[in-house]
Amino acid sequence: NQALNALRAACYLSYMGKLGLQKVSERNARNAFYLYNVLQKQGIKMLFPDKPFFNEFVFCIPHAEKFMAFCRERNIVPGIPLKKFFPKYPDAILTCVTETKDADMIDTLAHTIEEYIKKIKS
């Protein structure tokens, strides 16, 4: 319930301390910007390229539902397709990169996206 979630958050924050929380936040942002830049270099369109973000952003990929299935086959969860919530964005995926993701995991997602794009172009 809510009280247990609040207690858990309080324990985490007191354990991390001010400096620890700052380091976690910096890692979140660094990881998200890393993925964002890699995807842009691959030519992936960002839905809101001029908007600031912290650790979440929206990218567009052709046939997002097929892409999600492609990722599932590889045990990768790239994010949440937004079509269900925003039908006018059928190819949009909201992705989140946190401190729990390392460079190898981020690179694996980027490589999977690159592989998918090559597959649909051929």
LUMLUMRO-369750 format. One record per atom (N, C-alpha, C): residue number from 1; atom name; x, y, z. Coordinates in nm, 3 decimals, always signed. Atoms other than C-alpha are relative to their C-alpha. Layout:
BEGIN
> lonu:marmar:X:Y:Z
> NUM:CA:X:Y:Z
...
This chain:
BEGIN
> lonu:marmar:X:Y:Z
> 1:N:+0.083:-0.119:+0.000
> 1:CA:+0.000:+0.000:+0.000
> 1:C:+0.087:+0.126:+0.000
> 2:N:-0.074:-0.127:+0.010
> 2:CA:+0.100:+0.367:-0.006
> 2:C:+0.096:+0.022:+0.115
> 3:N:-0.087:-0.020:-0.117
> 3:CA:+0.244:+0.369:+0.344
> 3:C:+0.129:-0.081:-0.013
> 4:N:-0.119:+0.082:+0.018
> 4:CA:+0.481:+0.084:+0.263
> 4:C:+0.090:+0.058:-0.109
> 5:N:-0.080:-0.064:+0.105
> 5:CA:+0.591:+0.258:-0.057
> 5:C:+0.071:+0.123:+0.054
> 6:N:-0.061:-0.120:-0.059
> 6:CA:+0.654:+0.579:+0.136
> 6:C:+0.114:-0.040:+0.094
> 7:N:-0.105:+0.049:-0.090
> 7:CA:+0.854:+0.386:+0.398
> 7:C:+0.121:-0.048:-0.080
> 8:N:-0.108:+0.049:+0.085
> 8:CA:+1.057:+0.215:+0.127
> 8:C:+0.079:+0.116:-0.061
> 9:N:-0.066:-0.118:+0.058
> 9:CA:+1.131:+0.549:-0.042
> 9:C:+0.082:+0.072:+0.105
> 10:N:-0.073:-0.069:-0.107
> 10:CA:+1.232:+0.704:+0.290
> 10:C:+0.127:-0.077:+0.037
> 11:N:-0.117:+0.083:-0.030
> 11:CA:+1.467:+0.412:+0.365
> 11:C:+0.106:+0.015:-0.109
> 12:N:-0.094:-0.012:+0.112
> 12:CA:+1.624:+0.433:+0.018
> 12:C:+0.069:+0.136:+0.002
> 13:N:-0.057:-0.135:+0.001
> 13:CA:+1.673:+0.809:+0.037
> 13:C:+0.096:+0.021:+0.117
> 14:N:-0.091:-0.018:-0.114
> 14:CA:+1.825:+0.797:+0.385
> 14:C:+0.125:-0.085:-0.018
> 15:N:-0.116:+0.085:+0.026
> 15:CA:+2.053:+0.509:+0.281
> 15:C:+0.093:+0.066:-0.103
> 16:N:-0.080:-0.061:+0.106
> 16:CA:+2.169:+0.691:-0.034
> 16:C:+0.064:+0.131:+0.044
> 17:N:-0.051:-0.130:-0.042
> 17:CA:+2.211:+1.028:+0.131
> 17:C:-0.003:+0.099:-0.115
> 18:N:+0.008:-0.107:+0.101
> 18:CA:+2.229:+1.357:-0.053
> 18:C:+0.099:-0.024:-0.115
> 19:N:-0.101:+0.020:+0.103
> 19:CA:+2.552:+1.279:-0.238
> 19:C:-0.030:-0.125:-0.083
> 20:N:+0.033:+0.124:+0.072
> 20:CA:+2.442:+0.925:-0.328
> 20:C:-0.113:+0.021:-0.098
> 21:N:+0.113:-0.028:+0.088
> 21:CA:+2.114:+1.048:-0.473
> 21:C:+0.046:+0.085:-0.118
> 22:N:-0.054:-0.084:+0.108
> 22:CA:+2.304:+1.310:-0.674
> 22:C:+0.076:-0.087:-0.100
> 23:N:-0.077:+0.088:+0.089
> 23:CA:+2.536:+1.042:-0.815
> 23:C:-0.093:-0.088:-0.084
> 24:N:+0.098:+0.083:+0.073
> 24:CA:+2.241:+0.818:-0.910
> 24:C:-0.068:+0.085:-0.108
> 25:N:+0.065:-0.089:+0.097
> 25:CA:+2.071:+1.113:-1.081
> 25:C:+0.092:+0.032:-0.116
> 26:N:-0.097:-0.030:+0.106
> 26:CA:+2.385:+1.201:-1.273
> 26:C:+0.020:-0.120:-0.092
> 27:N:-0.016:+0.121:+0.083
> 27:CA:+2.425:+0.841:-1.389
> 27:C:-0.122:-0.021:-0.088
> 28:N:+0.123:+0.011:+0.080
> 28:CA:+2.061:+0.831:-1.501
> 28:C:+0.007:+0.090:-0.122
> 29:N:-0.004:-0.098:+0.109
> 29:CA:+2.103:+1.145:-1.709
> 29:C:+0.109:-0.036:-0.101
> 30:N:-0.111:+0.035:+0.089
> 30:CA:+2.441:+1.036:-1.850
> 30:C:-0.037:-0.119:-0.089
> 31:N:+0.041:+0.118:+0.076
> 31:CA:+2.303:+0.696:-1.956
> 31:C:-0.106:+0.035:-0.105
> 32:N:+0.107:-0.038:+0.092
> 32:CA:+1.992:+0.849:-2.113
> 32:C:+0.055:+0.082:-0.116
> 33:N:-0.057:-0.082:+0.107
> 33:CA:+2.191:+1.108:-2.307
> 33:C:+0.090:-0.083:-0.091
> 34:N:-0.082:+0.091:+0.082
> 34:CA:+2.430:+0.836:-2.423
> 34:C:-0.087:-0.072:-0.101
> 35:N:+0.089:+0.072:+0.091
> 35:CA:+2.145:+0.629:-2.569
> 35:C:-0.062:+0.095:-0.102
> 36:N:+0.060:-0.100:+0.089
> 36:CA:+1.978:+0.939:-2.714
> 36:C:+0.096:+0.035:-0.114
> 37:N:-0.099:-0.038:+0.101
> 37:CA:+2.298:+1.037:-2.896
> 37:C:+0.031:-0.116:-0.095
> 38:N:-0.026:+0.116:+0.085
> 38:CA:+2.363:+0.684:-3.023
> 38:C:-0.116:-0.018:-0.099
> 39:N:+0.115:+0.017:+0.089
> 39:CA:+2.009:+0.662:-3.163
> 39:C:-0.006:+0.110:-0.106
> 40:N:-0.002:-0.109:+0.098
> 40:CA:+2.038:+1.001:-3.328
> 40:C:+0.104:-0.027:-0.109
> 41:N:-0.105:+0.033:+0.098
> 41:CA:+2.362:+0.891:-3.496
> 41:C:-0.046:-0.109:-0.096
> 42:N:+0.055:+0.106:+0.084
> 42:CA:+2.172:+0.588:-3.628
> 42:C:-0.112:+0.053:-0.091
> 43:N:+0.106:-0.058:+0.081
> 43:CA:+1.916:+0.823:-3.781
> 43:C:-0.140:-0.023:+0.055
> 44:N:+0.131:+0.022:-0.063
> 44:CA:+1.637:+0.737:-3.538
> 44:C:-0.061:+0.136:+0.033
> 45:N:+0.070:-0.127:-0.023
> 45:CA:+1.380:+1.016:-3.517
> 45:C:-0.046:+0.008:+0.146
> 46:N:+0.049:-0.027:-0.135
> 46:CA:+1.308:+1.164:-3.176
> 46:C:-0.131:+0.077:-0.012
> 47:N:+0.132:-0.062:+0.013
> 47:CA:+0.947:+1.266:-3.121
> 47:C:+0.002:+0.146:+0.047
> 48:N:-0.008:-0.136:-0.053
> 48:CA:+1.029:+1.576:-2.916
> 48:C:+0.146:+0.041:+0.012
> 49:N:-0.145:-0.024:-0.005
> 49:CA:+1.388:+1.662:-3.011
> 49:C:+0.042:+0.129:+0.069
> 50:N:-0.035:-0.129:-0.060
> 50:CA:+1.376:+2.017:-2.875
> 50:C:-0.040:+0.011:+0.147
> 51:N:+0.046:-0.005:-0.138
> 51:CA:+1.234:+1.927:-2.534
> 51:C:+0.106:-0.059:+0.094
> 52:N:-0.097:+0.056:-0.096
> 52:CA:+1.455:+1.873:-2.229
> 52:C:-0.052:-0.132:+0.058
> 53:N:+0.039:+0.125:-0.065
> 53:CA:+1.457:+1.532:-2.064
> 53:C:+0.104:-0.036:+0.105
> 54:N:-0.091:+0.045:-0.105
> 54:CA:+1.613:+1.360:-1.767
> 54:C:+0.046:-0.142:-0.031
> 55:N:-0.038:+0.137:+0.033
> 55:CA:+1.608:+0.983:-1.814
> 55:C:-0.103:-0.071:-0.087
> 56:N:+0.101:+0.055:+0.091
> 56:CA:+1.309:+0.930:-2.043
> 56:C:-0.009:+0.087:-0.124
> 57:N:+0.026:-0.073:+0.124
> 57:CA:+1.256:+1.025:-2.404
> 57:C:-0.077:-0.091:-0.094
> 58:N:+0.082:+0.074:+0.094
> 58:CA:+1.042:+0.919:-2.698
> 58:C:+0.070:-0.003:-0.135
> 59:N:-0.054:+0.014:+0.134
> 59:CA:+1.184:+0.781:-3.019
> 59:C:-0.103:-0.068:-0.089
> 60:N:+0.094:+0.058:+0.097
> 60:CA:+1.001:+0.675:-3.334
> 60:C:+0.073:-0.104:-0.083
> 61:N:-0.058:+0.108:+0.078
> 61:CA:+1.063:+0.353:-3.517
> 61:C:-0.112:-0.060:-0.085
> 62:N:+0.106:+0.054:+0.086
> 62:CA:+0.871:+0.213:-3.815
> 62:C:-0.056:-0.131:+0.054
> 63:N:+0.069:+0.122:-0.044
> 63:CA:+0.614:-0.051:-3.724
> 63:C:+0.039:-0.036:+0.144
> 64:N:-0.043:+0.014:-0.140
> 64:CA:+0.666:-0.011:-3.350
> 64:C:-0.043:-0.133:+0.062
> 65:N:+0.046:+0.127:-0.058
> 65:CA:+0.457:-0.319:-3.264
> 65:C:+0.089:-0.117:-0.046
> 66:N:-0.091:+0.103:+0.051
> 66:CA:+0.676:-0.537:-3.488
> 66:C:+0.137:+0.012:+0.067
> 67:N:-0.127:-0.023:-0.068
> 67:CA:+0.981:-0.380:-3.331
> 67:C:-0.005:-0.058:+0.142
> 68:N:+0.013:+0.053:-0.136
> 68:CA:+0.852:-0.469:-2.985
> 68:C:+0.010:-0.153:-0.001
> 69:N:-0.008:+0.145:+0.012
> 69:CA:+0.806:-0.832:-3.096
> 69:C:+0.144:-0.044:-0.030
> 70:N:-0.141:+0.027:+0.034
> 70:CA:+1.157:-0.829:-3.247
> 70:C:+0.086:+0.005:+0.127
> 71:N:-0.075:-0.013:-0.126
> 71:CA:+1.293:-0.714:-2.911
> 71:C:-0.035:-0.110:+0.099
> 72:N:+0.043:+0.107:-0.092
> 72:CA:+1.086:-0.964:-2.711
> 72:C:+0.072:-0.131:-0.031
> 73:N:-0.070:+0.123:+0.040
> 73:CA:+1.246:-1.246:-2.911
> 73:C:+0.142:-0.003:+0.054
> 74:N:-0.136:-0.013:-0.049
> 74:CA:+1.578:-1.120:-2.777
> 74:C:+0.006:+0.034:+0.149
> 75:N:+0.011:-0.031:-0.143
> 75:CA:+1.457:-1.066:-2.418
> 75:C:+0.042:+0.143:+0.033
> 76:N:-0.029:-0.141:-0.019
> 76:CA:+1.488:-0.689:-2.453
> 76:C:-0.132:+0.075:+0.013
> 77:N:+0.118:-0.086:-0.018
> 77:CA:+1.232:-0.440:-2.325
> 77:C:+0.046:+0.143:-0.032
> 78:N:-0.051:-0.131:+0.039
> 78:CA:+1.299:-0.118:-2.518
> 78:C:-0.079:+0.118:+0.055
> 79:N:+0.083:-0.108:-0.051
> 79:CA:+1.018:+0.083:-2.362
> 79:C:-0.147:-0.032:-0.015
> 80:N:+0.146:+0.015:+0.009
> 80:CA:+0.645:+0.139:-2.388
> 80:C:-0.048:+0.061:-0.131
> 81:N:+0.058:-0.059:+0.121
> 81:CA:+0.474:+0.179:-2.726
> 81:C:-0.113:+0.096:+0.040
> 82:N:+0.097:-0.103:-0.041
> 82:CA:+0.261:+0.492:-2.707
> 82:C:-0.130:-0.002:-0.080
> 83:N:+0.118:+0.004:+0.086
> 83:CA:+0.002:+0.400:-2.973
> 83:C:-0.129:-0.017:+0.079
> 84:N:+0.119:+0.026:-0.082
> 84:CA:-0.244:+0.272:-2.711
> 84:C:-0.046:+0.127:+0.073
> 85:N:+0.031:-0.120:-0.077
> 85:CA:-0.229:+0.600:-2.519
> 85:C:-0.015:+0.124:-0.088
> 86:N:+0.000:-0.114:+0.093
> 86:CA:-0.168:+0.840:-2.809
> 86:C:-0.004:-0.053:-0.143
> 87:N:+0.012:+0.060:+0.134
> 87:CA:-0.304:+0.695:-3.136
> 87:C:+0.066:+0.080:-0.112
> 88:N:-0.063:-0.078:+0.107
> 88:CA:-0.159:+0.982:-3.335
> 88:C:+0.151:-0.021:-0.007
> 89:N:-0.143:+0.034:+0.002
> 89:CA:+0.191:+0.849:-3.250
> 89:C:+0.017:-0.153:-0.007
> 90:N:-0.002:+0.147:+0.007
> 90:CA:+0.172:+0.488:-3.376
> 90:C:+0.140:-0.062:+0.002
> 91:N:-0.135:+0.054:+0.004
> 91:CA:+0.549:+0.448:-3.411
> 91:C:+0.089:+0.050:+0.113
> 92:N:-0.076:-0.059:-0.110
> 92:CA:+0.652:+0.616:-3.087
> 92:C:+0.018:-0.099:+0.115
> 93:N:-0.031:+0.084:-0.117
> 93:CA:+0.820:+0.435:-2.798
> 93:C:+0.064:+0.088:+0.107
> 94:N:-0.056:-0.071:-0.115
> 94:CA:+0.883:+0.589:-2.457
> 94:C:+0.102:-0.092:+0.064
> 95:N:-0.105:+0.080:-0.062
> 95:CA:+1.213:+0.462:-2.325
> 95:C:+0.055:+0.071:+0.123
> 96:N:-0.054:-0.054:-0.124
> 96:CA:+1.370:+0.509:-1.984
> 96:C:+0.132:-0.069:+0.028
> 97:N:-0.133:+0.055:-0.031
> 97:CA:+1.735:+0.464:-1.895
> 97:C:+0.036:+0.045:+0.142
> 98:N:-0.029:-0.033:-0.139
> 98:CA:+1.819:+0.445:-1.526
> 98:C:+0.138:-0.050:+0.040
> 99:N:-0.131:+0.042:-0.053
> 99:CA:+2.119:+0.369:-1.307
> 99:C:+0.016:-0.152:-0.004
> 100:N:-0.008:+0.147:+0.003
> 100:CA:+2.034:-0.003:-1.333
> 100:C:+0.049:-0.052:-0.135
> 101:N:-0.044:+0.039:+0.134
> 101:CA:+2.139:-0.006:-1.700
> 101:C:+0.146:+0.040:-0.019
> 102:N:-0.141:-0.031:+0.025
> 102:CA:+2.506:-0.031:-1.787
> 102:C:+0.022:+0.022:-0.150
> 103:N:-0.031:-0.032:+0.140
> 103:CA:+2.680:+0.059:-2.114
> 103:C:-0.026:-0.119:-0.092
> 104:N:+0.024:+0.119:+0.084
> 104:CA:+2.660:-0.299:-2.243
> 104:C:-0.148:-0.018:-0.031
> 105:N:+0.144:+0.013:+0.022
> 105:CA:+2.282:-0.308:-2.198
> 105:C:-0.051:+0.106:-0.097
> 106:N:+0.040:-0.110:+0.088
> 106:CA:+2.242:+0.029:-2.367
> 106:C:+0.049:-0.028:-0.142
> 107:N:-0.053:+0.034:+0.132
> 107:CA:+2.468:-0.079:-2.654
> 107:C:-0.076:-0.115:-0.065
> 108:N:+0.080:+0.111:+0.052
> 108:CA:+2.269:-0.401:-2.690
> 108:C:-0.131:+0.051:-0.059
> 109:N:+0.124:-0.058:+0.053
> 109:CA:+1.948:-0.201:-2.732
> 109:C:+0.029:+0.075:-0.129
> 110:N:-0.035:-0.077:+0.120
> 110:CA:+2.116:+0.031:-2.983
> 110:C:+0.030:-0.094:-0.117
> 111:N:-0.032:+0.097:+0.105
> 111:CA:+2.251:-0.268:-3.179
> 111:C:-0.127:-0.069:-0.049
> 112:N:+0.126:+0.064:+0.037
> 112:CA:+1.907:-0.433:-3.175
> 112:C:-0.083:+0.091:-0.089
> 113:N:+0.072:-0.096:+0.083
> 113:CA:+1.749:-0.118:-3.315
> 113:C:+0.063:+0.006:-0.139
> 114:N:-0.071:-0.004:+0.128
> 114:CA:+2.014:-0.103:-3.585
> 114:C:-0.030:-0.126:-0.082
> 115:N:+0.030:+0.128:+0.066
> 115:CA:+1.955:-0.471:-3.668
> 115:C:-0.143:-0.001:-0.054
> 116:N:+0.141:-0.005:+0.042
> 116:CA:+1.577:-0.417:-3.686
> 116:C:-0.017:+0.091:-0.122
> 117:N:+0.011:-0.095:+0.112
> 117:CA:+1.611:-0.116:-3.918
> 117:C:+0.055:-0.065:-0.127
> 118:N:-0.056:+0.068:+0.117
> 118:CA:+1.836:-0.317:-4.152
> 118:C:-0.096:-0.107:-0.052
> 119:N:+0.093:+0.107:+0.038
> 119:CA:+1.584:-0.603:-4.149
> 119:C:-0.119:+0.054:-0.076
> 120:N:+0.121:-0.050:+0.067
> 120:CA:+1.286:-0.390:-4.244
> 120:C:+0.032:+0.071:-0.131
> 121:N:-0.039:-0.067:+0.125
> 121:CA:+1.481:-0.208:-4.517
> 121:C:+0.032:-0.101:-0.110
> 122:N:-0.038:+0.098:+0.102
> 122:CA:+1.582:-0.531:-4.689
> 122:C:-0.120:-0.074:-0.057
